[in-house]
């Protein structure tokens, strides 16, 4: 076998979340109120455009969540040995970006390094002399050979070809969407396209197609150029910055999604208990989250992360690879963030449960002797799910930003793991160089902005659709 599958704990949790999302979709399709709410989300044009962008990030994260260890070259007849390095399908697809490292910094689309150094120049008579100049990159623009002046023409030609391919791909998808709508509504494809263009369809196809057009016009040129150029430059050790931002996507998704997996059960369980039973149960739970809120969050997270790091350092035998070690610290950070961020949602659910338990149908069920567990599962919890879903999507962006801040101050993910926070942390000293190295910070900022902005826009759409007051006003 040419590879050995590796299942990290974070991989298992990510695919568990994917399965949970599919299950939620199936349950929503069988529940008329939930189905109606998701249809309102589907008609929200900014929300659907944001969901399209988020789907692109999710696909990158899923590709980076299928890990394996490649087989080493076996010259004998013995047992197959596997490399210590753990790779993913994204690493396999992006092999040129991962392996074509330079010596140090280089600008986006550059053919020469960013700093001068002593190089040898061969004269026409065959003699060699020493000089200080910007050395030629080993990989960036190497296909140009001695014709460095042709870089602009080569880049322009590739951009035109990528733009044409993007328009062709977008036109194919637009025709497919119009065909599906025409088949569903029993009209002609031209009429369906007019409904899409005017925003008259039940689903915001025009917003989805607009977002796809923007994505294609960005992604196709990047893919066309990244094979022979460092399209976003290189960092201090010569690693491709475009590869780094692609690897950072999975880390952001794990922080944003797995943390909610830790936070939600605790928030829902304690919030409903406090609101439904009241009395000493409510007092105890309020005392718990009030005490936790009184502790500065950064200090609590820093102490927990440092203690976890001591455990990891004193038990190296637990980890077969460096990836497993970094993955455990990532999960520890998710667990710590979840344990320190459940209090806000718990307070909201407590207040809503206090209101629901006073309604007539709940009191009628209590009078008829229905058990508390059945009342909670059949009446209280379903009426709280809109708050849970809204909190789920709205907390995602704040958790992604929290990881960037924590990694910036040195208490985030493992230093060997690429994330937006570690990229920003590594770039802070580069801004003090002369000349300034700006592209690492700019790339991390742009991709993180796109991810967080899309998450916030989708959260607004979900809030408007699931909040009963907003839905009633609409």
N, C-alpha and C positions, 0 to 999 in steps of 0.2 A: 504493500500500500504506500502510495507516494506522500501521504499526509496522515497525521494523527489528529482527529477531531478533539478540540479542547472546549469545554463548557465552563466558562467563568460564572461566578455567582451573579454578577450583574447581567450577563447574557440571559441566564435563566429568568431573572426578574423582568427583563425587557420583553422577552417573548411571552411571559405570563401576562404582562400588561396588554400586549397585542391580542392575546386570546380573550382577556377580559373586555377589551374594547369591542371585539367581534360579538361576544356574548351580550354586551350592553346594546349593541345595534340590533341583535335578534330580539331581545326582550322589548326594546323600544318599538319595534315593528309590530309587536303583538299587543302593545298598550296604546289605546287611542290618544290619551292626553300627551304621552311622551312622543308619539308619532307626530302629532300636531305641532308640538314644540320644536321638534327637529326640522319639520317642514318650514317653520318660521325662520329657523337658522339658515336653511337652504335658500330662502328668498332674500336674505340680508347680503347685499352686494359687497360691502367692505369685508364682512365676515367670511364670505366664500373666497374672495381674493386672498385673504390672509390664510385661510385653510389650505389653499393651493400651494402657497409658499411653504407653509409648515409641512405639508406632505412631502415636498422635495427634501427638506431637512430630515424628516423621519426616514425616508428611503436611504439616505446616506448613513444615518445612524444604524439602521437594520443591517446594511451591508457590512458595517464595522462591528456588528455583534455576532458574526459567525466566524469563530476563531479556529485555528488549526496550527499544528507544528509540522513544517515540511520535513520530508525524509532527507537524511544526509546521503551522500554518495557512498554506496556499498560496493567496495571492490572485491570482497570475498563472498563466501557462501554463508556467512553468519547471519545473526538476527539483525533486522533493519533498525538502524539508529535514527533518532529524530533530533532536530535542532532544538536548542534551548529557547530560541526566540519564538514567540507566539505571534502569528500574523492573522489577519482577517481577510475576508473577501475584498474589502476596500483596499487593503494593502496590495493584494494581488492585482486588482484592476489598475491601481496607481503605482505599479512597480517602477516605471521610469521616474516618477516624482520622488519616490522613496529612496532610490539607489543613486540617482545622479546628483551627488552632493559636490559642492564647490569647496574652496579653501576657506572662504570667509564671505563677508557681505558682498552683495551685488544688487544693483537697482532692478526694478521691474523691466523685463524685456532687454536687459543689458547684454552686451557681448564681452565686456571687460569688468574686472573687479572694481570695487568702490574705493579702494585705497592703493596708493602707490607702493611699490616694493622693488627691490633690486632684481633686475632680470638681465638675461644675456641676449644680446642682439647680434645676429650673424650678418656681417657686411657682404657686399658683392664680391669682394676678393677672397672670401672664405674666412677672414679673421673674425674673432668674437670679442665684443666689448661689453662692459658692464654699464648699465644705466638704470635710472629710476623712472618707472612708468607704471601705468595701469596694466596689469597682466591680463592676457586673454583668458576667458573662462574655459574650463575644461569641457563643459557640456552646453552651456547657454550659447546659442547661436553657432555651435560648432559645425552645423550643416552648411553654413555660408562659406566655410573655408577662408580663403584670403580676401574674399569680397565682403568685408564688413560694411562698406558703403551701401550694399544692397539690402541692408536690414529693413529700412523703411518700406521699400517696395515689397519685400517678402511679407512683412507684417500686414501691409495694406491688402495684398492679394489674399492672404488667409482670412482677414476680416470680411472681405467681400464674399468669399466662398462660405464662410460660417454664417453670414447674414442670409445668404440665399438658402442654405440648408435649414436655417431656423424658420424662415418664411414658409418653406415647403412643408416642414414638419407641422407648423402651426396650422397651415391651410388644410392639411390632411385631418388633423384633430377637429378643426372647426367643421369640416364637411361631415365627419363622423357624428359630431354632436347634433348637427342639423338633421342628419338622416335618422338618428335615434328619436329626436323630438317629432319629426314628421311621421315616423312609424307609430309612435305612442299616441299622437293626436289625430292620425288619419288624414293628414294634409300633405301638400307638396313640400318638397325640400326648400323651394324658394320662399314659401310662406312661413315655414318653420324658421328659416334664417332671418326673415324680417322680424319675427317675434323675438328671437334671441337678440338681435341688434337693438331693438327698441325696449328690451327689458320687460316684455310682456309674458314671458314663460313663468311657470310655477317655480322653477329653479333658476338661480342667478347665473345662467350660462354665460352671459356677457362678461360678468366679473371674472369668472373662472378663465375664460378665453383671454381676457385682457391680462390677467396675472401670468398665464402661460406664455403669452407673447413677450412679456417683460423678462420672464425666466429664461426663455429660449435665446433672447437677444443678449443675455449676459452669459449663459452657460455655454452656448455653441462657440463664441469667440474664445472663451477661456479654454475649452477643450481643444480647439484648433491650434492654439498657441502653446499650450503647456507641454506638448510633446517635444519641442525643440528649444523652447525658451523657458526661463524661470519667470512666469507671467506675473507673479507678485513679488519677485525678488527672492533673495536668500538671507538667512540670519547670520549670527556671529560665527557659527560653526559650519556654514555653508548649506544648511538644510533648506529645502524649498518651502517657502511660506505658504504657498497654495496647498501643499500637502498638510501643513500644520493646521490650517483652518478647517480642512475637511476632517481631520482627526479630532478636532475640538468639538465638532458637532455632537458626536456620541457622548462625550463627557457632559455636555450641557443637557442633553436629553436625559441621561441617567440621573443627574442631579435634580432636574425638574420633575421627572416622573416617578422615580423610585422613592424619592423623599415623600411624595404624596401617598405612596403605598404604605409608608410607615405612619404618616400623620393621620390619615383618614379613619382607620379603625378606632384609634384612641379618641379622636375628636367625637366621632359619632357615638361610641359607647358611653363615654363619660358625659357628653352633652345631653343625651336623651335621659340617662339616669338622673342627672341633676334636675332637669326640667320636669320629668314625670313624677318622680317619687318625692321631691322637695325634702323638707325637714333636715335631719342630720346628714343625709346623703348629699343634699345640695350644699350644705355648709362645708362638708369635707372636701368636695370637689372644687368649690369656689376657693377654699383656702389653698388647695394644691396649685391651681393655676395662677392665683394671685401671688403666691410665694415664688413660683417659677418666673413670672413676669417681672418680679422685683430684682432678679439677678441680671446684670448686664449680659445681653446675648452673646456678644463677641468674646467676653471673658469665659463664659461657660463653654462655648464651642472650642475656644483655644485650649482650655484645660482638658476637655474630653479628647480632643485630637492628639494632644501631646501624650496623654496617658496611653491612648491606643497605639501611638508610634513606639512607645517604650515596650509594649507587649509584642509588637511586630519585630522590633530589633532583638529582643531576647529569645525569640523562638524562630530562628531562620529555617529550622527543619520542617516547618509547616508548609513551606512553599517550594514547589519544584521549579518554578520559573519566576523571573522578575515581574512578569505580567500579573501573576496571581497575587504577588505582594502588593502591587499598586492597586489591584482591583479590591483587595480587602480594605485598604485605606479609603478608597472611594466609597465603598459601601458603609464603612464606619462614619464617614462624613455625612452620607445620606441619612443614616440612622440618627446621628446627633442633631442634624438640622430638623429632622422630623420630630424628635423629642422636644425641641425648643420652639417649634412653630405651630403646634396643635392647639394652643390656648385660644387664639382668636376665633377659629372655627367652632371650638367647643363652646365658647361664650355665645356665639350666634345661635347654635343649635339648642342650647339651654333656654334662651329666651323664646325661641319659636315653640319648643316643647311645652314651656309654661303656658303659652297661649292656646296651643292645641288641646291640652288636657282639660281645659275649661269649656270646650265646645260641647253642644248637646249630644251629638252622637257618641262621643267618648264617654260622657257621663251615663248615657243609656246603656252602653256596653258594660260599664262597671256595675250598674244596677242589676243587669241580668246575670251577673256573676262570671263574665268572661275574664279569663286569666290576664294578668298584666303583660305577660310575654306575648300573648296573642294580640292584645290591643296595640302594643308597641310595633309588632311586626306587620300587622295588617292596616293600621290607621296612622300611627305616628311616623314611622320611618318613611313610608311612601310620600307623605306630605312634606318631608324635609329634603327629599332628593334634589329638588331644584336648587336649594342652597348649597348642597354638597357639590353638584355639578358646576355651579357658578364659581365656588371657591376653588375647585380643582383646576379650572382653566386660568383663573386670575392669579393663583399663587405660583403658577409655573414660571412666569417671567421674573417674579421677585426672587425665586430660588436660583435661577440662572445668574442673575446679577449678584446674588449673595456668594455664589461660588467664585465669581470673578474677584470680588472684594477680598474674600478669605484667602484665595491663592495669591493675591497681590501682597498681603501682609505675611505670607509664609505659613499659613495654617490650613491651607486648602488641600487639594489633591496631591498625590505623590509627585515630587519634582520630575520623575521620569515619565509621567503621563502628560500628554499634550492636552491643554485646555485653553479657553480664552483667557482665563485668569493667569495661567503661567506665561502665556504669550505677552500679556500686558506687563507682567512683572519683569520678564526678561527685557522688554522694550524700554523700560523706564530709564535705564542707564544709557541706552543708545541715543536718547534724545539729547543727552549732554555731550555727545561727540561733536567734533568739528571736522568734516561736515556732518550734519545730523542724519541719522538713520530713522526714517519716518514710516517706511512701508509696513513693517511688522505690526506696529500699533494701529495703523490705518486699516489694515486687512482684518485684524481681530475686531476692531471697533465696527467696521462695516457689516461683517457677518453677524456679530452679536446683536447689532442694532436691527438687522433684518429679522432675526429670530425672535427677539423680544417684542418688536413692534407688531409682527404677525400674531404672536401669542396674545398681545393686548387687544388687538382688533377682533380676533376670534372670541376672546373673553367678553368683549362688549356685546357681540352678537348673541352669545349664549345667555348672557344676563338679560338682554332684552326679550329673548324668546321664552326663557324659563321663569322669569319673575312674574308671578300672577298679576301684579299691579301694572307692570309694563305691557304685558300681553293684553290686559283688559283695555288699557288706553289705546293700544293699536287697533 
